[in-house]
Amino acid sequence: MRLKRRGAEFSITLGQNELMNSRRGGSEEALATITCERIQLCQKPQVLIGGLGMGFTLRAALAALGPDARIVVAELVPAVCAWARGPMAEIFGESLTDQRASIREADVGDLIRSGSSNFDAILLDVDNGPDGITQKSNDGLYDIEGLSAAYTALRPGGVLAVWSSARNLKFSRRLCKIGFAVEEVMVRANGSRGGARHIVWIATRADRRCHYGYRKPR
């Protein structure tokens, strides 16, 4: 994994694949804003974010949540944390020093499995979504066992939000099988400026029969 810079633009690549770019964070921001809309009535919301990346999701969550929120960001790759505090510090701004947020160099799967009804929301922006390309171990977040752990780690009515570069009907069905009420939202890589179409799954821990819905780009 490498960090590249051209002027004010940053890019993180793995081999020939560009994993993220500082000019395109609209869908990662949508991951946070859509989720925070769903938990806005929660008092002192507890949020877990899997994947620091370039901080789009973290910054959007901080902007959307109030002063009593607590956000934990789990990042497995130490270099990503170092880049955030080093060459990309200007992009991250004050998000890394915000008292509501803490960054942990850890596997988000471990944090999910260690919690039981502790979180109001879990946001996963790990790898390429359910169809990963960077680390095989990430697949465990999206299989039946991993999703069951996420369900257990959420409070009743809590939200599991998952970012992906593409649709995956098998994954939607897997979420339903666990017992989530599932909505699939298409978002744009550049937000209101368009760009590639990405997917955000909003899976709510619901004590009722699963339903599945689909929405076009925001």
C-alpha positions as CSV (number, residue, x, y, z in Angstrom):
1,M,0.0,0.0,0.0
2,R,1.4,3.4,-1.0
3,L,0.5,7.0,-0.5
4,K,1.0,9.3,-3.6
5,R,0.7,13.0,-3.8
6,R,0.3,15.4,-6.7
7,G,0.0,19.0,-5.5
8,A,-2.9,19.1,-3.1
9,E,-4.3,15.7,-4.3
10,F,-3.5,12.5,-2.4
11,S,-4.0,8.9,-3.6
12,I,-3.7,5.6,-1.8
13,T,-2.9,2.6,-4.0
14,L,-2.3,-1.1,-3.8
15,G,-0.4,-2.3,-6.8
16,Q,-2.2,-0.9,-9.8
17,N,-5.4,-0.3,-7.9
18,E,-6.3,3.1,-6.5
19,L,-8.1,2.5,-3.3
20,M,-9.0,6.1,-2.5
21,N,-8.4,9.6,-3.6
22,S,-8.7,12.9,-1.7
23,R,-10.8,14.4,-4.6
24,R,-13.5,11.6,-4.3
25,G,-15.0,11.2,-0.9
26,G,-18.7,11.8,-1.5
27,S,-19.9,8.2,-1.0
28,E,-17.8,7.8,2.1
29,E,-19.3,11.0,3.5
30,A,-22.8,9.7,2.6
31,L,-22.0,6.5,4.6
32,A,-21.8,8.7,7.7
33,T,-24.6,11.3,7.0
34,I,-27.2,8.7,6.1
35,T,-26.4,6.6,9.2
36,C,-26.4,9.7,11.5
37,E,-29.8,10.6,10.2
38,R,-31.1,7.2,11.5
39,I,-29.6,7.6,15.0
40,Q,-30.3,11.3,15.5
41,L,-32.8,10.6,18.4
42,C,-30.2,8.5,20.3
43,Q,-28.9,10.1,23.5
44,K,-25.1,10.0,23.7
45,P,-24.7,7.9,20.6
46,Q,-21.9,5.4,20.5
47,V,-20.5,4.9,17.0
48,L,-17.8,2.5,15.7
49,I,-16.2,3.2,12.3
50,G,-14.2,0.5,10.6
51,G,-11.5,2.0,8.3
52,L,-9.9,5.5,8.7
53,G,-8.9,5.9,5.1
54,M,-8.7,9.6,4.3
55,G,-11.1,10.5,7.1
56,F,-14.2,11.4,5.0
57,T,-16.5,9.2,7.1
58,L,-15.1,10.4,10.4
59,R,-15.3,14.1,9.5
60,A,-18.9,13.7,8.2
61,A,-19.9,11.8,11.4
62,L,-18.4,14.5,13.6
63,A,-20.2,17.2,11.6
64,A,-23.5,15.4,12.0
65,L,-23.4,14.3,15.6
66,G,-23.7,16.4,18.7
67,P,-21.3,17.0,21.6
68,D,-22.3,13.9,23.6
69,A,-21.4,11.5,20.8
70,R,-18.5,9.1,21.1
71,I,-16.8,7.7,17.9
72,V,-14.2,5.0,17.8
73,V,-12.3,4.5,14.5
74,A,-10.5,1.2,14.0
75,E,-7.7,1.1,11.4
76,L,-5.8,-2.1,10.9
77,V,-2.9,-0.6,8.8
78,P,-0.5,1.5,10.9
79,A,0.8,3.4,7.8
80,V,-2.7,4.8,7.2
81,C,-2.8,6.3,10.8
82,A,0.7,7.7,10.3
83,W,-0.2,9.3,7.0
84,A,-3.3,10.9,8.7
85,R,-1.1,12.5,11.3
86,G,1.7,13.3,8.9
87,P,1.5,14.2,5.2
88,M,-2.4,14.3,5.2
89,A,-2.7,16.2,8.4
90,E,-4.2,19.3,6.6
91,I,-6.9,17.1,5.1
92,F,-7.9,15.7,8.5
93,G,-7.9,19.1,10.1
94,E,-9.1,18.9,13.7
95,S,-10.9,15.6,13.4
96,L,-8.1,13.6,15.0
97,T,-8.0,15.9,18.1
98,D,-11.8,16.1,18.5
99,Q,-12.6,14.9,22.0
100,R,-15.5,12.9,20.7
101,A,-13.3,10.7,18.5
102,S,-10.6,8.2,19.2
103,I,-8.4,6.3,16.7
104,R,-7.3,2.7,17.5
105,E,-4.8,0.7,15.5
106,A,-6.9,-2.4,15.7
107,D,-9.0,-4.9,13.7
108,V,-12.6,-3.6,13.7
109,G,-13.8,-7.2,13.8
110,D,-12.1,-7.6,17.2
111,L,-13.9,-4.5,18.5
112,I,-17.2,-5.8,17.1
113,R,-16.8,-9.2,18.7
114,S,-15.9,-7.6,22.1
115,G,-19.1,-5.6,22.3
116,S,-22.6,-6.7,23.1
117,S,-25.4,-4.2,22.5
118,N,-22.8,-1.4,22.9
119,F,-23.1,0.6,19.7
120,D,-25.9,2.6,18.2
121,A,-24.1,2.4,14.8
122,I,-21.3,0.5,13.1
123,L,-20.0,1.9,9.9
124,L,-17.8,-0.4,7.7
125,D,-15.7,1.2,5.0
126,V,-13.2,-1.7,4.9
127,D,-11.5,-2.9,1.7
128,N,-13.7,-2.7,-1.3
129,G,-16.8,-3.8,0.6
130,P,-18.1,-7.4,0.6
131,D,-16.0,-8.1,-2.5
132,G,-12.6,-7.3,-1.0
133,I,-9.3,-6.9,-2.8
134,T,-6.7,-5.9,-0.2
135,Q,-6.8,-8.5,2.6
136,K,-8.5,-11.9,2.7
137,S,-9.1,-11.5,6.4
138,N,-11.5,-8.7,5.7
139,D,-14.0,-11.2,4.3
140,G,-14.8,-12.3,7.8
141,L,-16.6,-9.0,8.4
142,Y,-19.1,-9.7,5.7
143,D,-19.9,-13.4,6.2
144,I,-22.7,-14.9,8.3
145,E,-20.5,-15.1,11.4
146,G,-19.2,-11.5,11.1
147,L,-22.7,-10.0,10.4
148,S,-24.1,-12.0,13.4
149,A,-21.4,-10.5,15.6
150,A,-22.3,-7.0,14.3
151,Y,-26.0,-7.6,15.0
152,T,-25.1,-8.6,18.6
153,A,-22.9,-5.6,19.1
154,L,-25.7,-3.2,18.2
155,R,-28.3,-1.9,20.5
156,P,-32.0,-2.6,19.5
157,G,-32.7,-0.3,16.6
158,G,-29.0,0.2,15.9
159,V,-27.6,0.5,12.4
160,L,-25.0,-1.4,10.5
161,A,-23.9,0.7,7.5
162,V,-21.6,-0.9,4.9
163,W,-19.9,0.9,2.0
164,S,-19.2,-0.9,-1.2
165,S,-17.9,0.0,-4.7
166,A,-20.7,-2.2,-6.3
167,R,-24.0,-4.0,-5.7
168,N,-24.0,-7.4,-4.2
169,L,-27.4,-9.1,-4.0
170,K,-26.0,-12.1,-2.1
171,F,-24.8,-9.8,0.6
172,S,-28.2,-8.1,0.8
173,R,-29.8,-11.5,1.3
174,R,-27.2,-12.4,3.9
175,L,-28.1,-9.3,5.9
176,C,-31.7,-10.2,5.8
177,K,-30.9,-13.8,6.9
178,I,-29.3,-12.4,10.0
179,G,-32.5,-10.5,10.8
180,F,-31.6,-6.9,9.7
181,A,-34.1,-4.7,8.0
182,V,-32.2,-3.7,4.9
183,E,-32.1,-0.7,2.6
184,E,-29.6,-0.4,-0.2
185,V,-28.8,3.2,-1.2
186,M,-26.9,4.2,-4.3
187,V,-24.6,7.2,-3.8
188,R,-22.1,9.0,-6.0
189,A,-18.3,9.1,-5.5
190,N,-18.2,12.9,-5.9
191,G,-21.4,13.6,-4.0
192,S,-23.5,16.2,-5.7
193,R,-20.9,16.5,-8.5
194,G,-21.7,12.9,-9.7
195,G,-19.0,10.4,-10.3
196,A,-19.0,6.6,-10.0
197,R,-22.0,4.9,-8.4
198,H,-21.3,3.3,-5.1
199,I,-23.5,1.4,-2.6
200,V,-24.3,2.0,1.0
201,W,-26.3,-0.7,2.9
202,I,-28.3,0.5,5.8
203,A,-29.1,-2.5,7.9
204,T,-31.2,-1.9,11.1
205,R,-31.4,-4.3,14.0
206,A,-35.1,-4.8,14.0
207,D,-37.3,-7.2,16.0
208,R,-39.5,-7.8,13.1
209,R,-39.6,-9.6,9.8
210,C,-36.8,-8.5,7.4
211,H,-37.7,-6.3,4.5
212,Y,-35.4,-5.1,1.7
213,G,-35.5,-1.8,-0.1
214,Y,-33.5,0.0,-2.8
215,R,-33.0,3.7,-3.4
216,K,-31.3,5.4,-6.4
217,P,-28.5,7.9,-6.0
218,R,-28.8,10.7,-3.5
